[in-house]
Amino acid sequence: MAAAVLRIARASQHEQHIIEVLEHYLALARRGSLRGLAVCAKGRTGQEHISVVGVYRDDPAQGVNAAMRMSWKLTQMQDD
């Protein structure tokens, strides 16, 4: 019988922040406090994943407006 090998490593600072944000939105969703969610995620190998649910999916105009606000915020961060 082969011995199991476990990788025990602490999450990097980036990974920990991602986990904290996901846990925050999960808690809001479980309380019924979210009406919509739009997420863009980048995988380790560079692939991008986009998910749009709730009011942003039902009314794409709201999703576009949210995306524009995100774009503006990211532009400000880039300029800083």
MMTF fields as JSON, N, C-alpha, C and O atoms, coordinates in Angstrom:
{
  "mmtfVersion": "1.0.0",
  "mmtfProducer": "UNKNOWN",
  "numBonds": 319,
  "numAtoms": 320,
  "numGroups": 80,
  "numChains": 1,
  "numModels": 1,
  "chainsPerModel": [1],
  "groupsPerChain": [80],
  "chainIdList": ["A"],
  "bondAtomList": [4, 2, 8, 6, 12, 10, 16, 14, 20, 18, 24, 22, 28, 26, 32, 30, 36, 34, 40, 38, 44, 42, 48, 46, 52, 50, 56, 54, 60, 58, 64, 62, 68, 66, 72, 70, 76, 74, 80, 78, 84, 82, 88, 86, 92, 90, 96, 94, 100, 98, 104, 102, 108, 106, 112, 110, 116, 114, 120, 118, 124, 122, 128, 126, 132, 130, 136, 134, 140, 138, 144, 142, 148, 146, 152, 150, 156, 154, 160, 158, 164, 162, 168, 166, 172, 170, 176, 174, 180, 178, 184, 182, 188, 186, 192, 190, 196, 194, 200, 198, 204, 202, 208, 206, 212, 210, 216, 214, 220, 218, 224, 222, 228, 226, 232, 230, 236, 234, 240, 238, 244, 242, 248, 246, 252, 250, 256, 254, 260, 258, 264, 262, 268, 266, 272, 270, 276, 274, 280, 278, 284, 282, 288, 286, 292, 290, 296, 294, 300, 298, 304, 302, 308, 306, 312, 310, 316, 314],
  "bondOrderList": [1, 1, 1, 1, 1, 1, 1, 1, 1, 1, 1, 1, 1, 1, 1, 1, 1, 1, 1, 1, 1, 1, 1, 1, 1, 1, 1, 1, 1, 1, 1, 1, 1, 1, 1, 1, 1, 1, 1, 1, 1, 1, 1, 1, 1, 1, 1, 1, 1, 1, 1, 1, 1, 1, 1, 1, 1, 1, 1, 1, 1, 1, 1, 1, 1, 1, 1, 1, 1, 1, 1, 1, 1, 1, 1, 1, 1, 1, 1],
  "groupList": [{"groupName": "MET", "atomNameList": ["N", "CA", "C", "O"], "elementList": ["N", "C", "C", "O"], "formalChargeList": [0, 0, 0, 0], "bondAtomList": [1, 0, 2, 1, 3, 2], "bondOrderList": [1, 1, 2], "singleLetterCode": "M", "chemCompType": "L-PEPTIDE LINKING"}, {"groupName": "ALA", "atomNameList": ["N", "CA", "C", "O"], "elementList": ["N", "C", "C", "O"], "formalChargeList": [0, 0, 0, 0], "bondAtomList": [1, 0, 2, 1, 3, 2], "bondOrderList": [1, 1, 2], "singleLetterCode": "A", "chemCompType": "L-PEPTIDE LINKING"}, {"groupName": "VAL", "atomNameList": ["N", "CA", "C", "O"], "elementList": ["N", "C", "C", "O"], "formalChargeList": [0, 0, 0, 0], "bondAtomList": [1, 0, 2, 1, 3, 2], "bondOrderList": [1, 1, 2], "singleLetterCode": "V", "chemCompType": "L-PEPTIDE LINKING"}, {"groupName": "LEU", "atomNameList": ["N", "CA", "C", "O"], "elementList": ["N", "C", "C", "O"], "formalChargeList": [0, 0, 0, 0], "bondAtomList": [1, 0, 2, 1, 3, 2], "bondOrderList": [1, 1, 2], "singleLetterCode": "L", "chemCompType": "L-PEPTIDE LINKING"}, {"groupName": "ARG", "atomNameList": ["N", "CA", "C", "O"], "elementList": ["N", "C", "C", "O"], "formalChargeList": [0, 0, 0, 0], "bondAtomList": [1, 0, 2, 1, 3, 2], "bondOrderList": [1, 1, 2], "singleLetterCode": "R", "chemCompType": "L-PEPTIDE LINKING"}, {"groupName": "ILE", "atomNameList": ["N", "CA", "C", "O"], "elementList": ["N", "C", "C", "O"], "formalChargeList": [0, 0, 0, 0], "bondAtomList": [1, 0, 2, 1, 3, 2], "bondOrderList": [1, 1, 2], "singleLetterCode": "I", "chemCompType": "L-PEPTIDE LINKING"}, {"groupName": "SER", "atomNameList": ["N", "CA", "C", "O"], "elementList": ["N", "C", "C", "O"], "formalChargeList": [0, 0, 0, 0], "bondAtomList": [1, 0, 2, 1, 3, 2], "bondOrderList": [1, 1, 2], "singleLetterCode": "S", "chemCompType": "L-PEPTIDE LINKING"}, {"groupName": "GLN", "atomNameList": ["N", "CA", "C", "O"], "elementList": ["N", "C", "C", "O"], "formalChargeList": [0, 0, 0, 0], "bondAtomList": [1, 0, 2, 1, 3, 2], "bondOrderList": [1, 1, 2], "singleLetterCode": "Q", "chemCompType": "L-PEPTIDE LINKING"}, {"groupName": "HIS", "atomNameList": ["N", "CA", "C", "O"], "elementList": ["N", "C", "C", "O"], "formalChargeList": [0, 0, 0, 0], "bondAtomList": [1, 0, 2, 1, 3, 2], "bondOrderList": [1, 1, 2], "singleLetterCode": "H", "chemCompType": "L-PEPTIDE LINKING"}, {"groupName": "GLU", "atomNameList": ["N", "CA", "C", "O"], "elementList": ["N", "C", "C", "O"], "formalChargeList": [0, 0, 0, 0], "bondAtomList": [1, 0, 2, 1, 3, 2], "bondOrderList": [1, 1, 2], "singleLetterCode": "E", "chemCompType": "L-PEPTIDE LINKING"}, {"groupName": "TYR", "atomNameList": ["N", "CA", "C", "O"], "elementList": ["N", "C", "C", "O"], "formalChargeList": [0, 0, 0, 0], "bondAtomList": [1, 0, 2, 1, 3, 2], "bondOrderList": [1, 1, 2], "singleLetterCode": "Y", "chemCompType": "L-PEPTIDE LINKING"}, {"groupName": "GLY", "atomNameList": ["N", "CA", "C", "O"], "elementList": ["N", "C", "C", "O"], "formalChargeList": [0, 0, 0, 0], "bondAtomList": [1, 0, 2, 1, 3, 2], "bondOrderList": [1, 1, 2], "singleLetterCode": "G", "chemCompType": "PEPTIDE LINKING"}, {"groupName": "CYS", "atomNameList": ["N", "CA", "C", "O"], "elementList": ["N", "C", "C", "O"], "formalChargeList": [0, 0, 0, 0], "bondAtomList": [1, 0, 2, 1, 3, 2], "bondOrderList": [1, 1, 2], "singleLetterCode": "C", "chemCompType": "L-PEPTIDE LINKING"}, {"groupName": "LYS", "atomNameList": ["N", "CA", "C", "O"], "elementList": ["N", "C", "C", "O"], "formalChargeList": [0, 0, 0, 0], "bondAtomList": [1, 0, 2, 1, 3, 2], "bondOrderList": [1, 1, 2], "singleLetterCode": "K", "chemCompType": "L-PEPTIDE LINKING"}, {"groupName": "THR", "atomNameList": ["N", "CA", "C", "O"], "elementList": ["N", "C", "C", "O"], "formalChargeList": [0, 0, 0, 0], "bondAtomList": [1, 0, 2, 1, 3, 2], "bondOrderList": [1, 1, 2], "singleLetterCode": "T", "chemCompType": "L-PEPTIDE LINKING"}, {"groupName": "ASP", "atomNameList": ["N", "CA", "C", "O"], "elementList": ["N", "C", "C", "O"], "formalChargeList": [0, 0, 0, 0], "bondAtomList": [1, 0, 2, 1, 3, 2], "bondOrderList": [1, 1, 2], "singleLetterCode": "D", "chemCompType": "L-PEPTIDE LINKING"}, {"groupName": "PRO", "atomNameList": ["N", "CA", "C", "O"], "elementList": ["N", "C", "C", "O"], "formalChargeList": [0, 0, 0, 0], "bondAtomList": [1, 0, 2, 1, 3, 2], "bondOrderList": [1, 1, 2], "singleLetterCode": "P", "chemCompType": "L-PEPTIDE LINKING"}, {"groupName": "ASN", "atomNameList": ["N", "CA", "C", "O"], "elementList": ["N", "C", "C", "O"], "formalChargeList": [0, 0, 0, 0], "bondAtomList": [1, 0, 2, 1, 3, 2], "bondOrderList": [1, 1, 2], "singleLetterCode": "N", "chemCompType": "L-PEPTIDE LINKING"}, {"groupName": "TRP", "atomNameList": ["N", "CA", "C", "O"], "elementList": ["N", "C", "C", "O"], "formalChargeList": [0, 0, 0, 0], "bondAtomList": [1, 0, 2, 1, 3, 2], "bondOrderList": [1, 1, 2], "singleLetterCode": "W", "chemCompType": "L-PEPTIDE LINKING"}],
  "groupTypeList": [0, 1, 1, 1, 2, 3, 4, 5, 1, 4, 1, 6, 7, 8, 9, 7, 8, 5, 5, 9, 2, 3, 9, 8, 10, 3, 1, 3, 1, 4, 4, 11, 6, 3, 4, 11, 3, 1, 2, 12, 1, 13, 11, 4, 14, 11, 7, 9, 8, 5, 6, 2, 2, 11, 2, 10, 4, 15, 15, 16, 1, 7, 11, 2, 17, 1, 1, 0, 4, 0, 6, 18, 13, 3, 14, 7, 0, 7, 15, 15],
  "groupIdList": [1, 2, 3, 4, 5, 6, 7, 8, 9, 10, 11, 12, 13, 14, 15, 16, 17, 18, 19, 20, 21, 22, 23, 24, 25, 26, 27, 28, 29, 30, 31, 32, 33, 34, 35, 36, 37, 38, 39, 40, 41, 42, 43, 44, 45, 46, 47, 48, 49, 50, 51, 52, 53, 54, 55, 56, 57, 58, 59, 60, 61, 62, 63, 64, 65, 66, 67, 68, 69, 70, 71, 72, 73, 74, 75, 76, 77, 78, 79, 80],
  "secStructList": [7, 7, 7, 7, 7, 7, 7, 7, 7, 7, 7, 7, 2, 2, 2, 2, 2, 2, 2, 2, 2, 2, 2, 2, 2, 2, 2, 2, 2, 2, 6, 6, 7, 7, 1, 3, 3, 3, 3, 3, 3, 3, 7, 6, 6, 1, 7, 3, 3, 3, 3, 3, 3, 3, 2, 2, 2, 2, 1, 2, 2, 2, 2, 2, 2, 2, 2, 2, 2, 2, 2, 2, 2, 2, 2, 2, 2, 2, 2, 7],
  "xCoordList": [0.836, 0.0, 0.878, 1.79, 0.598, 1.397, 0.991, -0.183, 1.972, 1.699, 1.143, 1.582, 0.195, -0.38, 0.589, 1.208, 0.711, 1.557, 0.645, -0.143, 0.761, -0.061, 0.793, 1.901, 0.283, 0.96, 0.354, -0.815, 1.137, 0.676, 1.441, 2.645, 0.717, 1.351, 0.372, -0.842, 0.891, 0.051, -0.297, 0.499, -1.482, -1.894, -1.04, -0.682, -0.721, 0.023, -0.855, -2.053, -0.277, -1.039, -2.165, -3.286, -1.867, -2.9, -4.011, -5.194, -3.628, -4.626, -5.48, -6.69, -4.87, -5.615, -6.615, -7.747, -6.215, -7.145, -8.315, -9.457, -8.031, -9.091, -10.07, -11.284, -9.554, -10.403, -11.268, -12.457, -10.69, -11.448, -12.581, -13.692, -12.307, -13.338, -14.445, -15.625, -14.072, -15.08, -15.931, -17.146, -15.308, -16.059, -17.013, -18.127, -16.581, -17.431, -18.682, -19.795, -18.507, -19.658, -20.518, -21.734, -19.913, -20.685, -21.584, -22.748, -21.05, -21.848, -23.008, -24.127, -22.754, -23.829, -24.894, -26.089, -24.463, -25.407, -26.243, -27.447, -25.631, -26.362, -27.397, -28.414, -27.137, -28.099, -29.168, -30.111, -29.031, -29.983, -29.763, -30.688, -28.554, -28.249, -27.755, -27.562, -27.549, -27.063, -28.181, -28.987, -28.226, -29.179, -28.481, -29.115, -27.196, -26.45, -24.971, -24.489, -24.264, -22.827, -22.188, -22.646, -21.135, -20.343, -18.893, -18.345, -18.285, -16.933, -16.058, -16.46, -14.871, -13.845, -12.66, -12.138, -12.243, -11.151, -10.088, -10.391, -8.851, -7.735, -7.101, -6.694, -7.016, -6.426, -4.908, -4.291, -4.337, -2.877, -2.152, -1.049, -2.78, -2.121, -2.536, -2.185, -3.292, -3.636, -5.033, -5.483, -5.723, -7.075, -7.991, -7.836, -8.952, -9.891, -11.26, -11.686, -11.935, -13.268, -14.177, -13.833, -15.328, -16.279, -17.627, -18.12, -18.213, -19.536, -20.412, -19.984, -21.636, -22.601, -23.918, -24.454, -24.442, -25.682, -26.59, -26.177, -27.839, -28.804, -29.219, -29.374, -29.401, -29.905, -28.971, -29.423, -27.684, -26.756, -26.963, -26.721, -27.398, -27.707, -29.105, -29.319, -30.053, -31.424, -31.532, -32.316, -30.743, -30.76, -29.322, -28.654, -28.846, -27.45, -27.019, -25.836, -27.948, -27.594, -27.034, -26.081, -27.627, -27.092, -25.696, -24.83, -25.476, -24.153, -23.122, -21.99, -23.517, -22.615, -22.257, -21.096, -23.25, -22.98, -22.021, -21.112, -22.224, -21.321, -19.911, -18.928, -19.815, -18.504, -17.797, -16.58, -18.548, -17.948, -17.433, -16.368, -18.19, -17.72, -16.457, -15.539, -16.418, -15.215, -14.036, -12.92, -14.29, -13.243, -12.689, -11.476, -13.578, -13.145, -12.291, -11.251, -12.733, -11.971, -10.583, -9.589, -10.522, -9.237, -8.342, -7.128, -8.927, -8.142, -7.542, -6.386, -8.327, -7.803, -6.662, -5.646, -6.821, -5.772, -4.505, -3.397, -4.673, -3.524, -2.79, -1.562, -3.542, -2.95, -2.196, -1.284, -2.572, -1.937, -0.551, 0.101],
  "yCoordList": [-1.178, 0.0, 1.237, 1.364, 2.15, 3.37, 4.36, 4.482, 5.048, 6.055, 7.314, 7.707, 7.931, 9.176, 10.317, 10.391, 11.194, 12.376, 13.587, 13.815, 14.351, 15.541, 16.777, 16.855, 17.738, 19.02, 19.966, 20.339, 20.344, 21.27, 22.568, 22.651, 23.561, 24.849, 25.945, 25.78, 27.026, 28.177, 28.884, 28.925, 29.435, 30.203, 31.458, 32.058, 31.848, 33.086, 34.264, 34.095, 35.432, 36.622, 36.879, 37.207, 36.731, 36.914, 35.88, 36.216, 34.637, 33.574, 33.821, 33.594, 34.28, 34.544, 35.666, 35.582, 36.715, 37.816, 37.343, 37.745, 36.495, 35.943, 35.142, 35.282, 34.314, 33.496, 34.39, 34.12, 35.449, 36.353, 37.038, 37.158, 37.486, 38.147, 37.163, 37.497, 35.944, 34.941, 34.58, 34.425, 34.447, 34.141, 35.276, 35.031, 36.513, 37.673, 37.625, 37.768, 37.422, 37.383, 36.14, 36.191, 35.045, 33.845, 34.108, 33.706, 34.776, 35.101, 36.02, 35.826, 37.013, 37.9, 37.12, 37.33, 36.223, 35.432, 34.539, 34.399, 33.94, 33.06, 33.825, 33.261, 35.115, 35.948, 36.512, 37.158, 36.28, 36.823, 38.288, 38.981, 38.778, 40.2, 40.592, 41.779, 39.635, 39.959, 39.824, 38.896, 40.758, 40.682, 40.29, 39.779, 40.526, 40.186, 40.093, 40.643, 39.383, 39.228, 39.062, 38.266, 39.816, 39.685, 39.494, 40.296, 38.425, 38.072, 37.801, 37.111, 38.349, 38.023, 37.479, 38.145, 36.28, 35.636, 35.173, 34.813, 35.187, 34.741, 33.53, 33.579, 32.444, 31.214, 31.262, 32.169, 30.277, 30.208, 30.194, 30.728, 29.579, 29.5, 30.636, 30.638, 31.614, 32.794, 32.786, 33.8, 31.661, 31.618, 32.51, 32.622, 33.144, 34.009, 33.348, 32.675, 33.553, 33.009, 34.178, 35.0, 34.259, 35.327, 34.697, 33.845, 35.125, 34.65, 35.859, 36.808, 35.814, 36.893, 36.245, 35.406, 36.63, 36.026, 37.102, 38.241, 36.709, 37.601, 38.739, 38.558, 39.935, 41.07, 41.464, 41.995, 41.213, 41.545, 40.64, 41.056, 39.436, 38.522, 38.806, 38.78, 39.078, 39.356, 40.666, 40.776, 41.656, 42.973, 43.357, 44.04, 42.917, 43.154, 44.616, 44.893, 45.557, 46.977, 47.278, 48.046, 46.672, 46.862, 46.267, 46.827, 45.129, 44.511, 45.373, 45.509, 45.952, 46.844, 48.047, 48.453, 48.617, 49.764, 49.381, 50.142, 48.208, 47.743, 47.537, 47.883, 46.975, 46.759, 48.088, 48.186, 49.097, 50.417, 51.011, 51.628, 50.824, 51.315, 50.571, 51.168, 49.272, 48.488, 48.969, 49.107, 49.221, 49.7, 51.034, 51.245, 51.932, 53.239, 53.08, 53.724, 52.221, 51.994, 51.42, 51.85, 50.449, 49.843, 50.866, 50.858, 51.743, 52.806, 53.741, 54.147, 54.087, 54.938, 54.236, 54.859, 52.945, 52.178, 52.14, 52.248, 51.986, 51.926, 53.27, 53.308, 54.366, 55.699, 56.049, 56.875, 55.426, 55.739, 55.23, 55.417],
  "zCoordList": [0.0, 0.0, 0.0, 0.817, -0.922, -1.033, 0.047, 0.396, 0.555, 1.578, 0.923, -0.158, 1.571, 1.061, 1.324, 2.386, 0.359, 0.499, 0.532, -0.385, 1.588, 1.733, 1.563, 2.095, 0.825, 0.674, 1.697, 1.596, 2.661, 3.679, 3.483, 3.725, 3.043, 2.792, 3.17, 3.046, 3.615, 3.923, 2.633, 1.695, 2.597, 1.432, 1.334, 2.348, 0.114, -0.075, 0.332, 0.561, 0.421, 0.809, -0.202, 0.188, -1.494, -2.519, -2.351, -2.4, -2.156, -1.985, -0.751, -0.781, 0.328, 1.562, 1.346, 1.821, 0.636, 0.358, -0.506, -0.282, -1.488, -2.343, -1.495, -1.646, -0.614, 0.258, 1.141, 1.312, 1.702, 2.567, 1.804, 2.321, 0.579, -0.225, -0.578, -0.483, -0.988, -1.32, -0.106, -0.225, 1.047, 2.268, 2.623, 3.086, 2.408, 2.674, 1.805, 2.311, 0.492, -0.405, -0.176, -0.361, 0.216, 0.546, 1.755, 1.765, 2.763, 3.947, 3.572, 4.047, 2.729, 2.282, 1.519, 1.725, 0.641, -0.147, 0.756, 0.543, 1.749, 2.664, 3.482, 3.885, 3.729, 4.459, 3.52, 3.977, 2.232, 1.268, 0.985, 0.56, 1.212, 1.064, -0.322, -0.587, -1.204, -2.544, -3.564, -3.496, -4.512, -5.616, -6.909, -7.832, -6.977, -8.179, -7.863, -6.874, -8.729, -8.55, -9.919, -10.739, -10.156, -11.376, -10.948, -10.192, -11.439, -11.005, -12.217, -13.155, -12.179, -13.166, -12.383, -11.489, -12.717, -11.985, -12.969, -14.107, -12.522, -13.354, -12.706, -11.546, -13.452, -12.944, -12.944, -13.502, -12.313, -12.169, -13.521, -13.643, -14.537, -15.848, -16.779, -17.958, -16.24, -17.024, -17.618, -18.151, -17.533, -18.081, -17.246, -16.029, -17.928, -17.228, -17.17, -18.109, -16.053, -15.817, -15.468, -14.619, -16.113, -15.835, -15.514, -16.253, -14.405, -13.996, -13.703, -13.045, -14.198, -13.987, -13.571, -14.295, -12.407, -11.893, -11.307, -11.085, -11.063, -10.416, -11.331, -12.539, -10.731, -11.503, -12.638, -13.652, -12.482, -13.559, -14.768, -15.901, -14.542, -15.651, -16.203, -17.415, -15.301, -15.723, -16.495, -17.437, -16.092, -16.726, -17.075, -16.298, -18.242, -18.599, -18.53, -18.332, -18.689, -18.588, -17.195, -17.059, -16.161, -14.81, -14.698, -14.026, -15.358, -15.357, -16.065, -15.601, -17.186, -17.925, -17.062, -17.012, -16.382, -15.505, -14.381, -14.05, -13.799, -12.733, -13.283, -12.627, -14.486, -15.108, -15.367, -15.212, -15.756, -15.979, -14.666, -14.637, -13.579, -12.277, -11.847, -11.285, -12.112, -11.79, -12.634, -12.132, -13.914, -14.808, -14.322, -14.322, -13.908, -13.421, -12.16, -12.028, -11.235, -10.005, -10.307, -9.723, -11.219, -11.587, -12.286, -12.087, -13.099, -13.747, -12.719, -12.842, -11.697, -10.62, -9.895, -9.588, -9.619, -8.932, -9.777, -9.252, -11.092, -11.997, -12.014, -12.087, -11.945, -11.992, -10.715, -10.738, -9.602, -8.301, -8.199, -7.172]
}
